[in-house]
């Protein structure tokens, strides 16, 4: 997870996994019950952590990337569900 965020925030390629596939697998393991509420809660915790520890352009970029990523990951996860194929 640290490598993932370092890759996304510094553009130094350390993470080589597939976050979409990982989220799909977690959703399947939880019987497709991950909702937008879960992603919203994660964003809330992410923003609180960023705001408590960082300021400036990079902090705002981290929040914007997380917001965009959460939307993208949720949509990909949702569309992979059997009822949506």
Backbone torsions as a table, in degrees:
resi	resn	phi	psi	omega
1	UNK	NA	-40.3	177.5
2	UNK	-63.1	-43.9	177.9
3	UNK	-61.5	-38.5	179.4
4	UNK	-59.4	-51.1	-177.1
5	UNK	-71.7	-34.9	176.3
6	UNK	-62.6	-41.8	176.7
7	UNK	-60.7	-43.5	-176.8
8	UNK	-74.0	-25.8	-176.6
9	UNK	-100.9	-25.0	-178.2
10	UNK	-112.9	-10.9	-178.9
11	UNK	63.8	20.2	171.3
12	UNK	-95.3	114.4	-171.3
13	UNK	-71.8	101.9	174.8
14	UNK	-114.0	-33.6	-177.9
15	UNK	-88.0	132.2	-178.2
16	UNK	-125.9	14.7	-177.6
17	UNK	-87.5	-169.9	179.9
18	UNK	-124.3	93.7	-176.0
19	UNK	-63.3	-31.4	178.6
20	UNK	-64.7	-49.1	-179.9
21	UNK	-61.4	-40.2	179.3
22	UNK	-62.4	-41.9	179.0
23	UNK	-67.4	-38.0	176.9
24	UNK	-61.9	-43.8	179.5
25	UNK	-63.1	-42.4	178.6
26	UNK	-65.1	-41.5	178.7
27	UNK	-62.6	-43.9	178.7
28	UNK	-63.0	-40.7	179.4
29	UNK	-65.3	-23.7	178.4
30	UNK	-102.4	25.1	177.6
31	UNK	57.4	39.9	176.2
32	UNK	58.5	37.5	-177.2
33	UNK	-105.5	6.9	175.7
34	UNK	-74.4	131.7	-175.6
35	UNK	-120.4	175.2	175.1
36	UNK	-61.8	-27.6	178.2
37	UNK	-62.1	-41.0	178.0
38	UNK	-61.9	-44.2	178.8
39	UNK	-66.3	-37.2	177.2
40	UNK	-62.9	-41.8	177.9
41	UNK	-64.9	-42.3	177.2
42	UNK	-60.0	-44.1	178.2
43	UNK	-61.5	-41.0	178.7
44	UNK	-59.3	-46.9	179.1
45	UNK	-64.9	-40.2	178.6
46	UNK	-61.6	-48.0	-179.2
47	UNK	-63.2	-42.6	178.6
48	UNK	-60.3	-43.0	179.7
49	UNK	-64.2	-46.2	178.3
50	UNK	-60.7	-49.3	-177.1
51	UNK	-63.0	-32.6	-180.0
52	UNK	-76.1	-20.4	-171.2
53	UNK	-122.4	-16.1	-173.1
54	UNK	-142.5	156.7	173.1
55	UNK	-140.3	160.7	173.6
56	UNK	104.8	-172.6	-174.7
57	UNK	-62.0	-41.1	-179.2
58	UNK	-67.3	-34.8	177.0
59	UNK	-65.0	-43.1	178.1
60	UNK	-66.2	-38.3	177.4
61	UNK	-63.2	-39.9	178.9
62	UNK	-62.5	-39.9	178.9
63	UNK	-69.7	-41.9	179.6
64	UNK	-65.7	-41.6	177.9
65	UNK	-62.2	-42.8	179.5
66	UNK	-63.1	-42.1	179.2
67	UNK	-61.4	-48.0	-179.9
68	UNK	-65.7	-42.5	-178.6
69	UNK	-64.8	-40.8	-178.1
70	UNK	-63.5	-39.3	178.0
71	UNK	-64.2	-48.1	-179.0
72	UNK	-61.7	-47.7	-178.8
73	UNK	-63.7	-42.0	179.7
74	UNK	-63.3	-44.7	-179.3
75	UNK	-62.1	-44.3	178.6
76	UNK	-63.4	-41.9	179.3
77	UNK	-63.5	-47.9	-178.7
78	UNK	-61.4	-43.3	-177.6
79	UNK	-70.5	-17.3	179.8
80	UNK	-84.1	-8.5	-179.0
81	UNK	-68.3	143.2	-176.9
82	UNK	-55.4	-33.9	-177.9
83	UNK	-74.0	-10.5	-178.2
84	UNK	-110.7	6.0	179.7
85	UNK	-90.1	NA	NA
